Amino acid sequence: PVVRPANEIVGTARRRAYNDVRPDKQVANVRQRARKHGATKMDHLTKGLCIPLRDVVDGYRREYRRLHPFERVVADLTARARQKKDGLTLGDVLDEIHEGRKELLLAGKDWGARCKMAATAKESVAALEEGERAMYDLFTELAEGPVSGLLQLQKELRTVPAVRLDSPAVVLVGAPNVGKSSIVRAISSALPEVSNYPFTTRGMTLGHVDLSFAGSPGTAEQCQVMDSPGLLARPDGERNEMEALTLAAMAHLPTAVMYVMDLSGGAGDRCSSIEDQLLLRQEVRSRFPRRPWIDVVSKIDLGLWEDAEEKLEATIGDDPCIRLSIQEGVGVEELQEAVADMLGEVRVVLDAMQVAKAAGE
């Protein structure tokens, strides 16, 4: 929804109240004319200040309900980042605007009544002038801050990169520093984009693979290959916004999963140890057991750490696993073929969902 700056709302309300409401010359009595003019102008001013606030609150709440689940998570994460800065959630800001609007309505009615009940024309004019100043001051006190905060949040939401919500995708999942972004660059059809989200300084590398599927031979569909922010082996309550984005991509987007591991012993800090990576793999696999899945051991040119091979086999069992070295070009073609197969599986599921949806309509 459109959010106008507070000074623009005030300026528009003042201008319309002045232009739309003139003293009614058909009312002969001077006092009655002043009373009617004051009450009517105050009513116009009050509506000019309150209606934009109402529309903002209703619009945000309506649009939030319409968002795709993944978009909703991104909006929540962006709002959560804002909360860390100023302590306010999106709900808090909308509630503040809503409560401010109610106080402005009550104040406007009170000043309108004062204009209408003034003993003389002069007192009615004075009440109108005082009421206008009071309403502008009250708007500044109650609405300017929340509206400014909402404008900033909206500005940040507009920077959120567009992810195709109905296109087959492969999401690369794993601990930090295991080589996911390098894999995206190696298997993408074109130069990947780095998508930055407002709640993290860590970009998401988004590549594409052009594939033709059985249902549309000869027509290439652009599928997404996305490197997600690193996950750590820890409870959900301790995970940050970047990790929540990764889980949201798997939960809400039509994705296959490529789980990437660096078993050379050099994946980064202690949170990315071989044991933690394998533990994380078990957790993610158990969460998404029905997703097309491929395990990838990256950086094999660096070798494997001691008993890493035995631990890997104990963890993944008979699941397919590709050994990969981007540096030496080992396993890249095999991985590209596996990615194409998984994207084909996702496309079959999407087609079936579309048929079921059409049958239900």
Secondary structure, 3 states (H helix, E strand, C coil): CCCCCHHHHHHHHHHHHHHHCCCCCCCCCHHHHHHHHHHHHHHHHHHHHHHHHHHHHHHHHHHHHHCCHHHHHHHHHHHHHHHHHHCCCHHHHHHHHHHHHHHHHHHHHHHHHHHHHCCCHHHHHHHHHHHHHHHHHHHHHHHHHHHHHHHHHHHHHHCCCCCCCCCCEEEEECCCCCCHHHHHHHHCCCCCEEECCCCCCCCEEEEEEEEECCCCCCCEEEEEEEECCCCCCCCHHHCCHHHHHHHHHHHHCCEEEEEEEECCCCCCCHHHCHHHHHHHHHHHHHHCCCCCEEEEEECHHHCCCCCHHHHHHHHHCCCCEEECECCCCECHHHHHHHHHHHHHHHHHHHHHHHHHHHHHC
